[in-house]
Amino acid sequence: MSRVLVIGCGGVASVAIRKCCQADDVFTELCIASRTKSKCDALAASLAGKTKTKITTAQVDADDVEQLKALISGYKPDLVMNIALPYQDLTIMDACLACGVNYMDTANYEPEDTDDPEWRAIYEKRCKEKGFSAYFDYSWQWAYREKFEQAGLTALLGCGFDPGVTQAYCAYAKKHEFDTIDTIDILDCNGGDHGYPFATNFNPEVNLREVSAPGSYMENGKWVEIPAMSIKREYDFEDVGPKDMYLLHHEEIESLAVNIPEVKRIRFFMTFGQSYLTHMRCLEDVGMLSTTPVNFEGHEIVPIKFLKALLPDPASLGPRTRGKTNIGCIFTGKKDGQEKKYYIYNVCDHQECYREVESQAISYTTGVPAMCGAMMLLTGKWNKPGVYTVEEFDPDPFLDALDRFGLPRRESWNPVLVD
């Protein structure tokens, strides 16, 4: 039925590819492409004989538009699934436009080199105009809207769990539960334990930059920025228990504020253990989270890239990790003139994920929504030219697919609210 090119072969991509192969009536052909072709070959070999999906592999440097164009024009996919690094979003979007192919990713664009003068000038202007200083935002990809519309192509941005499923939860709440939504709190809890003194559950470069940045939230149409990790709350998560969670900046806040403009406040919280925070602060204090190159014994190295090489590969955490994740959205608002609250969320077990797809739940909860989003595009359920985030599409078929493929929703109409 469809031919899909997947760019990336890390932990999330591995989950997405394995789940695509479970839906081989939709994903009839897959090409797995990465800078390291041997990783693609190993994954393809592990799936041989287990699926009807025809799998091929390729080598590509996703920073190189010409290489991407050659690969896309040669393979002729119906969709490119970008499950590489967010640094590569724009080059892959450029290649899709040039080749006339639909595009999707799991996280919005951020630059690898935050000291680049051209990027820095645009970034500092945005900080002043919008009021938040995170390196990642949607403006770079939203700038492609007119190009994709004119080309008759769809670009789906941020179709992981958060961003992604959390936005679908918001669209679902707006469609089915509320006339008007007043507040949205997005809660991301990882109750898993991998047994290492310190490790990140997804790409260390992206993860550590995200959590060490100032926090921010949207209130009454304006950004409010706070020092990193300065707002803490405790919440009792179903199947996990009480956890400390901290307010972070997160990309879906930006798009939700645009697409559900009536909302008075949107916040994002993520849980962290004290050991993780202590290690992170120490690394930050000694400069190991810096993206600025330094000279060491005649070689130029980027500290956070060197740190990434030292830390455990997130893809290796699966067999070690025990416990569950709990991720969802709590809403307040009005329905038929009455005040109302509502909570929609998912609980995912690390060990069950590993038994199914040889991955921990962090990669699983991102890879499954990527597959389901691709399914929406390929089956025509989500189909309109332009650049969109998940909440701009009908949430019902997407959430139904998540229920079917391993991330079933749970609901509560009397949740404890976050103060």
C-alpha positions as CSV (number, residue, x, y, z in Angstrom):
1,M,0.0,0.0,0.0
2,S,2.8,2.5,0.8
3,R,6.5,3.0,0.6
4,V,8.2,4.8,3.5
5,L,11.7,6.1,4.0
6,V,12.8,6.2,7.7
7,I,15.8,8.4,8.4
8,G,17.4,7.5,11.7
9,C,18.2,4.1,13.4
10,G,18.5,5.0,17.1
11,G,16.2,3.8,19.9
12,V,13.1,5.7,18.9
13,A,13.5,4.8,15.2
14,S,13.9,1.2,16.1
15,V,10.6,1.1,17.9
16,A,8.8,3.0,15.1
17,I,10.2,0.6,12.5
18,R,9.3,-2.5,14.5
19,K,5.7,-1.1,15.0
20,C,5.4,-0.3,11.3
21,C,6.2,-3.9,10.6
22,Q,3.3,-4.9,12.8
23,A,1.0,-3.0,10.4
24,D,2.4,-4.4,7.2
25,D,-0.9,-3.9,5.5
26,V,-0.2,-0.2,5.5
27,F,3.7,-0.1,5.6
28,T,4.3,-2.5,2.7
29,E,7.9,-1.2,2.0
30,L,10.4,0.5,4.3
31,C,13.8,1.8,3.7
32,I,15.9,2.5,6.8
33,A,18.6,5.1,6.3
34,S,21.2,6.4,8.6
35,R,24.8,7.7,8.7
36,T,25.8,4.3,10.0
37,K,24.4,1.7,7.5
38,S,25.5,-1.2,9.6
39,K,23.0,-0.3,12.3
40,C,20.2,-0.3,9.7
41,D,21.4,-3.7,8.3
42,A,21.4,-5.2,11.8
43,L,17.8,-4.0,12.5
44,A,16.6,-5.2,9.1
45,A,18.2,-8.6,9.7
46,S,16.5,-8.9,13.1
47,L,13.1,-8.4,11.4
48,A,13.7,-10.8,8.5
49,G,10.9,-13.4,8.4
50,K,8.8,-11.7,11.1
51,T,6.9,-9.3,8.8
52,K,5.5,-9.0,5.3
53,T,7.0,-5.5,5.0
54,K,9.8,-5.4,2.5
55,I,12.8,-3.7,4.2
56,T,15.9,-2.2,2.5
57,T,18.6,-0.1,3.9
58,A,20.7,2.9,2.9
59,Q,23.5,5.2,4.1
60,V,22.9,8.9,4.2
61,D,24.2,12.0,5.9
62,A,21.1,13.8,6.9
63,D,23.0,17.1,7.2
64,D,23.6,17.0,3.4
65,V,20.6,18.1,1.3
66,E,22.0,16.7,-1.9
67,Q,22.5,13.2,-0.4
68,L,19.0,13.3,0.9
69,K,17.6,14.4,-2.4
70,A,19.4,11.6,-4.2
71,L,18.1,9.0,-1.7
72,I,14.5,10.2,-1.8
73,S,14.4,10.6,-5.6
74,G,15.9,7.1,-6.0
75,Y,13.6,5.3,-3.5
76,K,10.5,7.4,-4.3
77,P,8.7,7.1,-0.9
78,D,5.2,8.2,-0.2
79,L,6.4,9.6,3.2
80,V,9.7,10.5,4.8
81,M,9.7,9.8,8.6
82,N,12.5,11.9,10.1
83,I,13.5,10.1,13.3
84,A,17.0,11.5,13.3
85,L,18.2,14.5,15.4
86,P,16.2,17.7,15.5
87,Y,19.3,19.5,14.1
88,Q,18.5,17.9,10.8
89,D,14.8,18.8,10.5
90,L,15.3,21.6,8.0
91,T,17.7,19.8,5.6
92,I,15.2,16.9,5.5
93,M,12.3,19.3,4.9
94,D,14.2,21.0,2.1
95,A,14.9,17.6,0.5
96,C,11.2,16.6,0.8
97,L,10.1,19.8,-0.9
98,A,12.6,19.3,-3.7
99,C,11.4,15.7,-4.3
100,G,7.7,16.3,-3.7
101,V,7.3,14.0,-0.7
102,N,5.3,14.3,2.5
103,Y,7.3,14.8,5.7
104,M,7.0,14.1,9.5
105,D,9.2,14.3,12.5
106,T,9.1,13.8,16.3
107,A,10.7,17.0,17.7
108,N,11.0,20.5,16.5
109,Y,14.1,22.1,15.0
110,E,17.0,23.3,17.1
111,P,20.5,24.2,15.9
112,E,23.5,22.1,16.7
113,D,25.8,25.1,16.8
114,T,24.1,27.7,19.1
115,D,27.1,30.1,18.5
116,D,26.5,30.4,14.8
117,P,26.3,34.2,14.3
118,E,23.4,34.1,11.7
119,W,21.3,31.8,13.8
120,R,22.2,33.7,17.0
121,A,21.0,37.1,15.6
122,I,17.6,35.5,14.8
123,Y,17.4,33.7,18.1
124,E,18.1,36.9,20.2
125,K,15.5,38.8,18.2
126,R,12.9,36.0,19.0
127,C,13.9,36.0,22.7
128,K,13.0,39.7,22.9
129,E,9.8,39.5,20.9
130,K,8.3,36.3,22.4
131,G,9.8,36.3,25.9
132,F,11.3,32.8,26.1
133,S,15.0,31.8,25.6
134,A,14.8,28.0,24.8
135,Y,16.9,27.1,21.7
136,F,14.1,25.1,20.2
137,D,10.9,26.6,18.8
138,Y,8.5,26.2,15.9
139,S,9.3,29.4,14.0
140,W,11.9,27.8,11.7
141,Q,9.6,25.0,10.6
142,W,6.4,27.2,10.5
143,A,8.3,29.3,8.0
144,Y,7.9,26.4,5.5
145,R,4.1,26.6,5.6
146,E,3.6,28.4,2.3
147,K,6.1,26.2,0.5
148,F,4.4,23.0,1.5
149,E,1.0,24.4,0.8
150,Q,2.1,25.5,-2.7
151,A,3.7,22.1,-3.3
152,G,0.5,20.3,-2.2
153,L,2.5,18.5,0.5
154,T,1.9,17.8,4.2
155,A,4.5,18.3,6.9
156,L,3.6,16.8,10.3
157,L,5.7,18.2,13.2
158,G,6.4,16.7,16.6
159,C,4.5,13.4,16.4
160,G,6.1,11.6,19.4
161,F,4.4,11.6,22.8
162,D,5.3,15.0,24.1
163,P,5.1,16.7,21.8
164,G,2.6,14.7,19.8
165,V,0.2,12.6,21.8
166,T,-0.2,15.3,24.4
167,Q,-1.4,17.7,21.7
168,A,-3.9,15.0,20.5
169,Y,-5.1,14.7,24.1
170,C,-5.7,18.5,24.0
171,A,-7.6,18.3,20.7
172,Y,-9.6,15.4,22.1
173,A,-10.5,17.3,25.2
174,K,-11.6,20.3,23.2
175,K,-13.7,18.2,20.8
176,H,-15.4,15.9,23.3
177,E,-15.1,17.2,26.9
178,F,-15.2,21.0,26.9
179,D,-16.8,24.0,25.4
180,T,-13.9,26.1,26.6
181,I,-10.6,25.1,28.2
182,D,-9.1,27.3,30.8
183,T,-5.9,25.6,31.9
184,I,-3.7,22.7,30.6
185,D,-1.1,21.0,32.7
186,I,1.1,18.4,30.8
187,L,2.7,15.9,33.2
188,D,5.5,13.7,32.1
189,C,6.5,11.1,34.7
190,N,9.2,8.4,34.3
191,G,9.1,6.1,37.2
192,G,11.7,3.8,35.7
193,D,15.1,2.8,37.2
194,H,17.9,1.7,34.9
195,G,20.4,1.1,37.7
196,Y,23.1,3.5,36.5
197,P,24.3,6.4,38.6
198,F,23.6,8.7,35.7
199,A,22.2,8.2,32.2
200,T,19.7,9.9,29.9
201,N,16.6,8.1,28.5
202,F,17.0,9.7,25.0
203,N,19.7,11.5,23.1
204,P,21.9,13.1,25.8
205,E,22.6,16.3,23.7
206,V,18.9,17.0,23.3
207,N,17.9,15.8,26.8
208,L,20.5,17.8,28.8
209,R,20.1,21.0,26.8
210,E,16.3,20.8,27.3
211,V,16.4,20.3,31.1
212,S,19.2,22.8,31.9
213,A,17.4,25.6,30.0
214,P,15.2,28.2,31.8
215,G,11.6,27.0,32.4
216,S,8.7,28.8,30.9
217,Y,4.9,28.7,30.7
218,M,2.1,30.5,28.9
219,E,-0.3,32.6,30.9
220,N,-2.9,35.0,29.6
221,G,-1.3,35.0,26.1
222,K,2.3,35.8,27.3
223,W,5.3,33.8,28.1
224,V,6.5,33.7,31.7
225,E,10.2,32.6,32.1
226,I,11.7,31.3,35.3
227,P,15.2,30.0,36.3
228,A,15.8,26.3,35.4
229,M,14.2,23.9,37.9
230,S,12.9,26.7,40.1
231,I,9.2,25.5,40.3
232,K,8.7,22.1,41.8
233,R,5.6,20.2,42.7
234,E,4.9,16.8,44.0
235,Y,2.2,14.6,42.3
236,D,1.0,11.1,43.0
237,F,1.0,9.3,39.7
238,E,-1.1,6.2,39.1
239,D,0.9,3.0,39.0
240,V,4.1,5.0,39.9
241,G,3.5,6.8,43.1
242,P,4.4,10.3,44.4
243,K,7.2,12.0,42.4
244,D,8.8,15.4,42.4
245,M,8.2,17.2,39.1
246,Y,9.7,20.4,37.7
247,L,8.3,23.1,35.4
248,L,10.1,23.1,32.0
249,H,9.8,24.8,28.7
250,H,8.4,22.4,26.1
251,E,7.6,23.0,22.5
252,E,3.9,22.0,22.5
253,I,3.1,24.9,24.7
254,E,3.9,27.2,21.8
255,S,1.6,25.5,19.3
256,L,-1.2,24.9,21.7
257,A,-1.3,28.6,22.7
258,V,-1.8,29.4,19.0
259,N,-4.3,26.6,18.2
260,I,-6.4,26.7,21.4
261,P,-6.2,30.5,22.0
262,E,-8.9,30.6,24.7
263,V,-6.6,28.7,27.2
264,K,-5.5,31.0,30.0
265,R,-2.5,29.0,31.2
266,I,-0.4,26.1,29.8
267,R,2.3,24.4,31.8
268,F,4.6,21.4,31.3
269,F,6.1,19.4,34.2
270,M,8.6,16.5,34.1
271,T,9.7,14.3,37.0
272,F,13.4,14.0,38.0
273,G,15.1,12.2,40.8
274,Q,17.5,14.1,43.1
275,S,20.5,12.1,41.9
276,Y,19.8,13.0,38.2
277,L,19.6,16.7,39.1
278,T,22.8,16.6,41.2
279,H,24.7,15.0,38.4
280,M,23.3,17.5,35.8
281,R,24.2,20.5,37.9
282,C,27.7,19.3,38.5
283,L,28.2,18.7,34.7
284,E,26.8,22.1,33.9
285,D,29.0,23.8,36.5
286,V,32.2,22.3,35.0
287,G,31.1,23.2,31.4
288,M,30.3,19.7,30.2
289,L,26.8,20.8,28.8
290,S,28.4,23.4,26.6
291,T,28.0,23.3,22.8
292,T,30.9,25.6,22.3
293,P,34.0,23.8,20.9
294,V,37.2,23.7,23.0
295,N,40.7,22.8,22.0
296,F,42.1,19.8,23.8
297,E,45.6,18.5,23.0
298,G,45.3,19.9,19.5
299,H,41.8,18.5,18.8
300,E,38.6,20.6,18.8
301,I,35.9,18.9,20.8
302,V,32.3,19.9,21.8
303,P,31.9,19.2,25.5
304,I,28.4,17.8,25.4
305,K,29.3,15.6,22.4
306,F,32.2,14.2,24.4
307,L,29.9,13.6,27.3
308,K,27.4,11.8,25.0
309,A,30.2,9.4,24.1
310,L,30.9,8.6,27.8
311,L,27.3,8.1,28.9
312,P,25.4,4.8,28.3
313,D,23.6,4.7,25.0
314,P,19.9,5.2,25.6
315,A,19.1,2.3,23.3
316,S,21.0,0.0,25.7
317,L,18.8,0.8,28.7
318,G,15.9,-1.4,27.8
319,P,16.9,-4.7,29.5
320,R,18.0,-2.9,32.7
321,T,15.0,-0.6,33.2
322,R,12.2,-1.4,35.6
323,G,9.1,0.6,36.4
324,K,6.5,2.6,34.5
325,T,5.9,5.9,32.8
326,N,2.8,8.0,33.2
327,I,2.3,10.9,30.8
328,G,-0.9,12.9,30.2
329,C,-2.8,16.2,30.4
330,I,-5.0,17.7,33.1
331,F,-7.6,20.2,32.0
332,T,-9.9,22.7,33.7
333,G,-12.7,24.5,31.8
334,K,-16.4,24.6,31.2
335,K,-19.0,22.3,29.6
336,D,-22.6,23.4,29.2
337,G,-22.0,26.3,31.5
338,Q,-20.6,24.1,34.3
339,E,-17.0,24.0,35.7
340,K,-15.2,20.8,34.8
341,K,-11.9,19.0,35.2
342,Y,-10.5,16.1,33.1
343,Y,-7.4,14.0,32.9
344,I,-6.3,11.8,30.0
345,Y,-3.1,9.9,30.2
346,N,-1.2,6.7,29.4
347,V,0.8,4.4,31.7
348,C,3.5,2.3,30.0
349,D,5.6,-0.5,31.5
350,H,9.3,-0.5,30.7
351,Q,9.7,-4.3,30.8
352,E,6.6,-5.0,28.7
353,C,8.1,-2.6,26.1
354,Y,11.4,-4.5,26.1
355,R,9.7,-7.8,25.7
356,E,7.8,-6.6,22.7
357,V,10.3,-4.4,20.8
358,E,13.6,-4.6,22.8
359,S,13.3,-1.0,24.1
360,Q,12.6,0.9,27.2
361,A,9.3,2.9,27.5
362,I,10.8,6.3,26.7
363,S,11.7,5.2,23.2
364,Y,8.4,3.2,23.0
365,T,6.2,6.2,23.9
366,T,7.9,8.2,21.2
367,G,8.2,5.5,18.5
368,V,4.7,4.2,18.6
369,P,3.1,7.7,18.1
370,A,5.5,8.3,15.2
371,M,4.2,5.1,13.5
372,C,0.6,6.0,14.2
373,G,1.1,9.5,12.8
374,A,2.6,8.0,9.7
375,M,-0.4,5.7,9.4
376,M,-2.7,8.7,9.6
377,L,-0.9,10.4,6.7
378,L,-0.6,7.3,4.6
379,T,-4.3,6.3,5.0
380,G,-5.5,9.8,4.2
381,K,-7.1,10.4,7.6
382,W,-4.7,13.3,8.1
383,N,-4.3,15.0,4.7
384,K,-4.0,18.7,4.0
385,P,-1.2,20.7,2.4
386,G,0.9,22.8,4.7
387,V,2.9,22.5,8.0
388,Y,0.9,21.3,11.0
389,T,1.2,20.1,14.6
390,V,-0.8,17.2,15.9
391,E,-3.6,19.1,17.5
392,E,-4.6,20.6,14.1
393,F,-5.9,17.2,13.0
394,D,-8.8,15.0,14.1
395,P,-7.6,13.2,17.3
396,D,-10.0,10.3,17.2
397,P,-8.4,8.0,14.6
398,F,-5.0,8.7,16.0
399,L,-5.9,7.9,19.6
400,D,-7.8,4.8,18.4
401,A,-4.5,3.7,16.7
402,L,-2.6,4.3,19.8
403,D,-5.1,2.2,21.8
404,R,-4.6,-0.6,19.3
405,F,-0.8,-0.4,19.0
406,G,0.3,-0.3,22.6
407,L,-0.4,3.1,24.2
408,P,-4.0,3.0,25.4
409,R,-5.5,6.0,27.0
410,R,-6.9,6.2,30.5
411,E,-9.3,8.9,31.7
412,S,-10.4,10.5,35.0
413,W,-13.1,13.1,35.5
414,N,-12.1,14.0,39.0
415,P,-8.3,14.3,39.0
416,V,-6.2,16.0,41.7
417,L,-5.1,19.4,40.2
418,V,-1.6,20.8,40.2
419,D,-1.4,24.1,42.2
